[in-house]
Amino acid sequence: MTAEGILLTVVMFFLLVGIHEFGHFYFAKRAGILVREFAIGFGPKVFSYKRKETRYTLRLLPIGGFVRMAGEDPEIVQINPGHRVAVRIEDGKVTRFYTDGVEGRADCLVGTVERIDLEKELVMEWEVDGERQIWPVHEQASIVSKGMDMQIAPLDRQFGGKTVGQRSMAIFAGPMMNFVLAFILFLTVVYMTGIPNGEPTTTEVMSVEQNSPADRGGLVQGDVIVSVNGEEIGIDRERLINLIEQNPEQTMEWTVSRDGESVTLQVTPANEGGVGKVGIGIGSNVPTRTPNVWEALERSAVIMKDSTVVIFDGLKQLVTLQLKLDDLGGPVRITEVTGDAVSRGMDVYVFWAGMLSLYLGIFNLLPFPALDGSRLLFLGLEAVRGRPVDPNRESMVHFIGFALLMLLMIAVTYNDILRLFRS
């Protein structure tokens, strides 16, 4: 892959994941939820900085991202009665708790906690040198423990302290932003490629790649595509693409017009083992013009609809186990396909980015543990039952789902690497 391809792959990853997580982040903040971390990637931190209440991190493994909201999972750092802590007091309120190296901290009081409520009352009762004291706690106080500095989250700042509607919007906003981005990218493609000019009635083969399925099937430059598997093509280039993608390794009957004569050919689309890489190796085109705003929006909506159908067909094959491991692709395969898209032109690259954004939005809405769809399902159950599912049980379900997804990702990535060596 070229340096340009690598750069554009990185840009696409940050764009797709960043816009998804921004959706969660924006609507969580809008609901008043404390967002502890906005992360791109998983695994060890590569880069991190904190602005206001949120820590922004770049992590090592480029397989997604997350927004960590207070109360969405059980808190890691807690202070309980009997703990000996040092606290800093400012303007009559506790602003910082220290649980390590308690003795001898400058500008701090040291005592033993008797009662503490950091969610509702925001108060601490403790004993200092035999004297019982009661101190109010600042709503943005933090706890420093084992090198971690964590801001407390009163109940009205926690994910679980918001209405079902607010929580649902914070979860749904991630996929929603991917849908919005996909539409914008498809709209960009429409403006880049234009729409048919006048009333063209044919789609012409503009180029044929050497040793491609089209070349082996007998297609040549200048052929006018009349029909594929009995379906008339006319100027519907997207229909042609969909037919090819839906028939990997299946021989298709093509009827073309060549020098005024009708010619029937047998062409077999090749599945090169990559997501979005089913093709025959031709460039086709019709005379185009720049669309007006309404035409561009209408065309983008059609592309969005057709692409959604293609994605659901693929998911159906996945659920019904019609796909093999070689048919799936991880980060390595996506990087490879992205490089191929870049080599074919910016319009192909932008279209591929739109497809991935749409796929990311749809995939995340599946009711599989750890995905946004599963979290929405739990919220739906809460709305029906009138009370939430036990947070510990829900967290365990999501943890198991996440572990399964990571195992699948490892298997797919390992297979991608083996395939590269085999090829």
N, C-alpha and C positions, 0 to 999 in steps of 0.2 A: 504494500500500500504506500502511496505517496505521502509526503509530509502534509500536503493539503488535505488528503483524505483523512489522515489521523486527526488533524486539527478540527475538521468539520464533524468528525465522529464525536470528539470531546464536546464540541459546542452543542451538538444535538442532544447528547446525554444530559448536559447541564440544563438545557432548555426544557426538555420533556420532564425530567425529574423535578427541576426547580419550580416549574409552573404548577405541577401537581401539589408539591408540598406548600407552595405559596397559597394555594386555595385553602388547604387546611389551616394554615397559619393566619391568614387574613380573617376568616370567619370565626376562628377561635378567639382571636384578639377582639374582634367586634362584639362577641358575646361576653367579653370580660374574663375569659379563661386565661390563666397564667401559662404561657408557653415557655417551658424550660429550655428546649433545644430545637433548633432548626438544622437538620443534618442532611447532607448529600452524601450518599454511600453508607456502607455498613462497616463494622470492624473497627480497628484501631484508628485513633484520630491522627490526621496528617496536619491539619491546620485548625485553629480554634480561636475565636475572639468573642467577647461578651459586649453586647450593647443593650443598655437598660436592663430589662428583666430576662432577656433571651440570649443563650449562647449559640452562636452560629459555627457549625463544624463541617469540615470536609474530611470524610473517612476513606480508608484505604480501598475497600472493595466497591467497584462501580456497579452495584446491582440494585440500585434503588435509593431510597432515602426515607426519612421519617420526621414527623413533628411530635415532640414529646410534650404532652399537656399534663399539667398538674392534676392528680387524682384519677387519670385515665388508667394507671396501673398503681398497685400499692407502693407507697413512698418507701425509699430505701433507708433514709436517715430519720430516726425518731428519738425523742427524749421522753423517758418514762419516770414515774415516781421512784425515788431512791438513787437516781443518777446524780453524781456530783458534777456540777458545771460551773463555768465562769461566764458571766454575762457583762455586756457593755450597756450602760444606761445613757440615753441621750434624751433631753427634754422630758424627763420623767417616764420614759418608756424603754423597755428592753429592745435593743436594735440588733444585738448579735449574741448568739450562744456559742460557747466553745466546749467541746466534750473531750478534747485531747490536750495534754499539757496544761491542765487546769490551774494548778498551783503556780503562783508567782507571775501571772499574766498582768501586765501593766494596764492601768485604767480600767480594771474589771473587778467586779464583786464575785466572790466564790461562795457557793453554798450547795445544799442538798435539796433536790426537788421533792416537794410533798404532793403537789397537784399542779398539773399543767394542761391547758386547753389552747391549742394553736389553731383551731378550726372555727369555733363558735364564739366563745367568750373572749379569746385572746388575753389570757391572764395566766400568771404563774405564781404559785404559792411555794415558798421555800424557807429553809432554815439557814441563817447566817450567824455563826458564832453563838448558837443557842437562842437566837431571836427569830421569830416567825415573821416573814415579810410577804407582802402581796404587791406584785408589780404588773401593770398593764403591759402588753406586748404590742409593738408596732406591727401594722398589717404587712409591712415589707421587711420584717426582721429576717435574718438568715442564721442558719446553723452551720458551723464549721466543724466537721468531723472526718477524721482519717483523710485529710487532704482535700475533702470535698466542701464546697461552699454552696449550700442550697437554700434558696429563699423559701420561707414558709408559704403555705397556700391556705388561707382562710376558706371556709366552705363556699363562699360566694365567688371565689376565684378558681374553684376546682371544676373539672369536666363534669363530675357527677352532681355538682351543685346547680347546674343549668337545666332548663326545660328540655324535654325530649326533642322538641323542634329545633332548639338552638344546637344541641349536640348532633342531631342528624344533619343539620346544615354544615357544621364544621367537618363532619366526615364525608358527606357527599360532595363538598366543594372541591376536593382533590380531583376525582374523576371529571367533575363538571368543567374544571379549568382545562383538562386535557381535551375535552370535546370542543371547547371554545378555540383552543389553539389549533386543533385539527382543522376546524372550519376555516380559520384565518389562513392556514398554510395551503389548504385546497384553493381558497380564493386567490392566494398569491400565484399558484400554479396556473389558474385560469387566465390571470392577467399576463403571465409569462408566455403562455402558449397560444392565447387567443381563442376565439371560437370560429366555427366554419363561416367563411365569407360567402355571402350570397346564398345560393341554393345548390351547393355541391351535392352530388349523388353518389360519389365513390370515395373509397379509401385506397390510396396507391402505395405500393411497396417502394419506399425511397432508397433502402439499402438492405443488404443481406450479409450477415457475418459469415466469414469463411468457416467451413466445417461445423456450422450450426445446424440444428434440426431443420430450419428453413432451407438451408443449402442442400442438406441431404434429401429433403423432400422434393426439391426441384423448383422452389420459388426463386424468381429472379427479379432484379430491379426493373421497375416499370409495370409489373403485374398489378392489375386492378382487382382487389379482393371483392368477390361477388357474394359468397356465402361460406359459412363454416358449419359443418354438421347439419346442413340444411337450413340454417338460420341466416337470413339476409343481413349483411353488415351495413351496406350503404355508407353513411359517414359516422356511424356509431363506433368510434375508436375504443371507447371504454367498454362497450359490449364485447368487442374483439378481445381486449385484454382479459376481461373476466372469463370468457370462454377458454382461453389458453390456460389461465391460472387454475381453473376448475377441472382441468383434464391432464394432470401430470402423468407422463408415461403412457398416455392413451392415444392411440392413432386416431387422428381426426381427418375428415374428408373436406378438403378445401377446393372451392371452385373459383377460378380466377379468369379474368379476361386478358388475353395476351395477343397483341397485334390484331384485335378484333375477333379472335377465336376463343371459345370457351375451353378451358383446360381444367381437368380434375386431378388433384394431387393428394397424396397421403403424407401428412405431416404429424410428427409425434413430439409434443412439447416435452422438454427435458427438465426433470427435477434435479437440480444440481445439489440438493441437500441443504439449501439455505432458505430461510424465511423470505418470501417475496421473490425468489429467484427462479420460479417456473416460467419458462419462456421458450421462444423459438429462434430468436436472434435476428429480428428484422426491425427496421425503422419504417414507420408508416406515417402518413400525414395527409391532411387535406388543406386547401387554401384557407387561411385564417385572417381575422381582423380583431382589433381591440374591442372588447365588449363594453357596453354601458354598465352602469352600476347594477341595475335590475337584472340584466342578463348574467352578469358575473355572479351575483348572489344565487340566482336560480341554478346556474351550472354547478356552483359549489355545493348546493344542497343535494343535487343529483349525485355528485361524486361521493358525498358523505353517506348517502343512502346506499349506494352500490357497494362502497367499501365496507359498510357495516354488515351487509349481507355476506360478503366474502369472509369477514372475520368470524361471524357466527357459524358459517359452514365449517371453518377450520376448528372452532371450539367444539362443535358437534362431533367431528371426527375424533378429537382428543378425548372427549367424555366417553364415546362409544369404543374407545381403544382401537380405532382404525388407523391411527398414526403410530409409526415406529419411532424409536429413539433418534434415528438419523433424520427424521422429519422435523424434529424440534431444534431450536437454536438458542444458545445462551449469548453472553456478552461477546465471545470470540466470533461466533457466526454473524451476529448483528454488526460487529465491526467490519467483517469481511464484506457483507452485503452493502453496508453503507459506503465502503470504498468503491465498490462496483457502481453504485448509484452515482457517486461523485464523478466517476469516469465517463458516465453517460450524459452528464450535463446537470446544471443547477436545477432545472425544472424537475428532473427525475429525483434528485436529492431532496428537494423540498416536498415532493409528493410522498416519498418514502418516509420522511419525518412526520408528515401528516398521518400516514397510515399507522406508524408506530404510536403516535400520540392517541389516536382513536383506539387502537388496540389496548394501550395502557389504561385508558379510561374504562373500557368495557371489561377488561380482565379484572380490574380492581373492584368492580361491582359484583363479581361472582360471589355467591354465598359460601366461600371457602374460608376456614379459620385463618385469621391473621390479615385477611384482605378487608378492604373497606366494606364490601358487601356483607361480610359476616358481622361486622360491627353494627351495620344498619339493621341486620336481622335481629340482633340482640336488643337494639333500641325498639324495634317493632314489637318484640315480645314484651318489653317493659310497658309499652303503651297499652297493649291488650290486657296484661295482667294487673296493671296499676302499681306495680313495684318492680324494681330492677332485679336482674339475675345476680346471684352472689358474685361480687367482683373477683374474688379469688378463683372461683370456678371458671368465670369467663376468661380471666387471664391465662389459666391453664390451657383452655381450649385454643386460644390464640397462640400460645407458646408452642403447642404441639403442631399446629398448622404451619407456623413459621419454620419450625425445624424440618417438617416435611418438604416445604418449598425450598429450603436451603439444600437439602439432600438431592432434590431433583435438579437444582441449579448446578450443584457440584458434578452430578452424573452427566448432565448435558454438556457442561463446559469441558469435562474430561473427554467426552466423546468427540467434541469439536476439535480438541487438540490432536487426538488420535487421527481424526479424519484429515487434518492438515498434513500430518506426517505421512499418511498413506498416499495422499495426492502429490 
